[in-house]
Amino acid sequence: MFQLNPETAHNLTLFGLRMAERMRVLPLLMGGVPSDPVEILGMKFPNRVGLAAGMDKEADTVSAFGQVGFGFVEVGTLTPRPQPGNDKPRLFRLIPQRAIINRMGFNNHGIAAGVENIREATRFNGVLGVNIGKNKVTPNEDAAQDYLACLRAAWPVADYIAINFSSPNTPGLRDLQAAEPAARLLASLKSEQANMAAETGRQVPIFMKVAPDVTDEQITELSRVFLDEGLDGLIATNTTLSRTGAENSPRREEAGGLSGAPLTARSTEVIGAFASELKGRIPIIGVGGIMSGADAVAKIKAGASLVQLYTGFIYRGPNLIRECVEAMKAECPVNS
């Protein structure tokens, strides 16, 4: 697969997983993952390792990823209207650095198509997160309407909804992470969450996904916003604009977010800083540069309750899921 164009390899991998799942051979091919159950915000996770958003953009491979061994799967980012994303090429491997640069740009078929795909995932019984964003053409002053439209559409099928306002690949999106716009957006989402809960009789927690490039001051300000507005959960972190750890790569000048091993330490640092501010009142999903079981353990010890994989999964495959589950179970027992 690494001899192919990265985006072609990505699409072929997902196609292969879907075929294997339909033939019901994935459990035989993948082997088992130890049980390490945990309950967070009323959701019961069979283990603490999830698939990060960005891998299953169209939510059409959910059942397959569940059978690979992930304790939960987060799909998307899905936007209100379909959009093609940025021009190709837009995905680059930095193999010596065990990293990826992407500038995909929320390419997806839209929230309605994503929800329909989720409804067809009849053999998935795990925890499902739906990651949502705004369309590129939507100005920031109208962004809340895009997020609200996606929240309403995803509500019947999501176990939790993740707000992506930190991707570096949609122009101006990270401006929403400033304290004032973040507070306005979260207040709108929490109001609609209450309306939907009253209307449907089910609760769907809201998570927000932050960038690793936030300053200490921003972490303090955002933590105050999250606590004041009643955020349910935090995902830390998205990809980075920094090229620290990738300075020697010929791909370092490519625009987009960097993920993988160069992000490991910074992501863990940001998790720890938010955990210190939030003091256990808001659970954190730790993501960013988890390339080994030890990296997952470090995220948990920094203050995360769950972890997610993306780039590490590309480089190491399903064995990384098992390694992370076993390491966390041994060094960070759920009831410790």
C-alpha positions, 0 to 999 in steps of 0.5 A: 500500500505504501507504494501507492498514492496515499489517498488511493491507498486510503480508499483501497484499504477502506474498500478492502475492510468493507469487503472483508466485513461483508464476508464476515472474515474480519474477526478471523483475520484480526484476532481478538482485542482484550476487554477493558470496559469503561463507562463515560457519560453514560456510554459503555466502551468495550475498550479505551481505544477509538478510531479518530475522525478523518479515517472514515470520512463518509461513515461507510466503514463503521462495522468493519472498523468495529470488528478490527477491534476499536472500542469506539469509532468516530466518523466524519468530518461531515458538513451540512452540504457535500463538498469536494475538499481541497485540490489533489494531491492533498495527503502526504506520507513522511515515512522516516518521521512516521508522520502524515501531512493532510490538507483534505478540507472536509471532503465528504458527501454531506451529513444526510449521506453520512447518516444514511451510511450509519443506519446501514451499519447494522453489525456495529454495536459499539460507541459511535461518534459523529464529527461535524464541521462547517462548509468551507463557503459558510462564513464564520459568523454563520458557522453555528447554523452549519453545526446546528444543522449537522447536530440535528441530523446526526442526533438519532444515530450518534452516541456522541457528537464531536465539534470540529472547529480546529482543523487547519484546512478550512480557512479561518476555522480556527478563529472559532477557538477564540474564547468569545466565538467559542462561547457563543458556538457552544451556548447555541449547541447546548441550547439545541442539545437540550431541545433535542433531548426533550424532543427525543428522550435521549441524551447525546453528549457534545465534545469539542476538538481542539488544536495542539497549537493553542497557547497556555492562555488559550487553554485557560480561556477555553477551559473556562468557556467549556466549564461555564457553558457545560461542555460534555467532553473534550478531544485533544488534539487535532493536527498541528501546523508546526513542523517540529520533528519533521524539519528534515523531511522534503515534504515539510513545506506542504501546507496542511496539518501534521500528524503522527510521531512529531505530534506525540509530545505536544498533544500529551502536553496539551492534554495535561494542561487542559486536565489541570484546568478542568480538574476532572469535570470534563472527560478528555479523549486523547489523540495525537501521535499515539504510535505505541502502547507507551504513548497511549499510557502517557495520554491516560496519565496526562489526564485522558479517559480514552484515546484515539488512533489515526496515523499510528494505525496507518503505520502499524495496523491493527496490532497497535490497537491490541498493544494500546489496550494491553498497555493501558489495562496493565499500567492504568487500570480503569478502577485505579 
